[in-house]
Amino acid sequence: MWLDPKEVAEWAYGYCIFKEDKPKVRKLITESIWAYSYCRDVRDRPEIRKLITESRWAYYYCKFVKDRPEIRKYIKEGENGYYYDPDRSRI
């Protein structure tokens, strides 16, 4: 029986936040949502941060964790880009 990578990423996040933050488990976090959640709830680590590539989670990261240019570039046009870009220069 094979596990869906999304389920593994969710499990890894849960393990890190509720049990123990182990590097071997942390490597299983591969989805933007769980990478954002890890950076927000456990620790903002560069190797996890680079996994935040979806517009929605990049927006939440920049708004609630820290505004970083390498993450901001993933915030696409549309609602997230409109609400995040204060001077509306990117839209």
SULJOQUI-V123258 format. One record per pair of residues at least 4 apart in sequence whose C-alpha atoms are under 8 Angstrom apart, sorted by the first residue. I is the first residue (numbers start at 1). J is the second residue. D is the distance in Angstrom with one decimal. If there is no record, write none. Layout:
# SULJOQUI-V123258
I J D
I J D
This chain:
# SULJOQUI-V123258
3 7 6.8
3 8 6.7
4 8 6.5
5 9 6.1
5 30 7.6
6 10 6.3
6 30 7.7
6 31 6.6
7 11 6.1
8 12 6.1
8 28 6.6
8 29 7.4
9 13 6.3
9 28 5.5
9 29 4.3
9 30 5.8
9 31 6.3
9 34 6.5
10 14 6.3
10 29 7.2
10 34 6.2
11 15 6.1
12 16 6.2
12 25 5.6
12 26 6.3
12 28 5.9
12 29 6.0
13 17 6.2
13 26 7.3
13 29 6.5
13 34 6.2
13 35 7.9
13 37 7.7
13 38 6.3
14 18 5.8
14 19 7.6
15 19 5.1
15 20 6.2
15 21 7.2
15 25 7.6
16 20 4.9
16 21 4.1
16 22 6.7
16 25 7.2
16 26 7.0
16 38 8.0
16 42 7.4
17 21 6.7
17 38 7.6
17 41 7.1
17 42 6.0
21 25 7.3
21 26 6.9
22 26 6.0
23 27 6.3
24 28 7.3
25 29 7.6
29 34 6.4
29 35 6.3
29 48 7.6
30 34 7.4
30 35 6.9
30 51 6.6
31 35 6.1
31 51 6.8
31 52 7.5
32 36 6.0
32 51 5.7
32 52 4.4
32 53 6.1
32 54 6.2
32 57 6.4
33 37 6.2
33 52 7.3
33 57 6.1
34 38 5.9
35 39 6.2
35 48 5.6
35 49 6.3
35 51 6.1
35 52 6.0
36 40 6.1
36 49 7.0
36 52 6.2
36 57 6.2
36 58 7.7
36 60 7.8
36 61 6.2
37 41 5.8
37 42 7.8
38 42 5.1
38 43 6.4
38 44 7.3
38 48 7.7
39 43 4.9
39 44 4.1
39 45 6.5
39 48 7.1
39 49 6.7
39 65 7.4
40 44 6.7
40 61 7.5
40 64 7.6
40 65 5.9
44 48 7.5
44 49 6.8
45 49 5.9
46 50 6.2
47 51 7.4
48 52 7.6
49 71 7.9
50 71 7.7
52 57 6.4
52 58 5.9
52 71 7.0
53 57 7.3
53 58 6.4
53 71 7.3
53 74 5.8
54 58 6.0
54 74 6.4
54 75 7.5
55 59 6.1
55 74 5.3
55 75 4.4
55 76 5.6
55 80 7.2
56 60 6.4
56 75 7.1
56 80 6.6
57 61 6.0
58 62 6.2
58 71 5.7
58 72 6.3
58 74 6.0
58 75 5.8
59 63 6.1
59 72 7.0
59 75 5.8
59 80 6.2
59 81 7.6
59 84 6.9
60 64 5.7
60 65 7.6
61 65 5.0
61 66 6.4
61 67 7.3
61 71 7.7
62 66 5.0
62 67 4.1
62 68 6.4
62 71 7.1
62 72 6.5
63 67 6.6
63 84 7.5
67 71 7.6
67 72 7.0
68 72 6.0
69 73 6.1
70 74 7.8
71 75 7.5
75 80 6.6
75 81 5.6
76 80 7.0
76 81 5.5
77 81 4.8
77 82 6.8
77 90 7.6
77 91 6.1
78 82 6.0
79 83 6.1
80 84 6.0
81 85 5.8
81 90 7.7
81 91 7.3
82 86 7.7
82 88 6.4
82 91 7.0
85 89 7.0
85 90 7.1
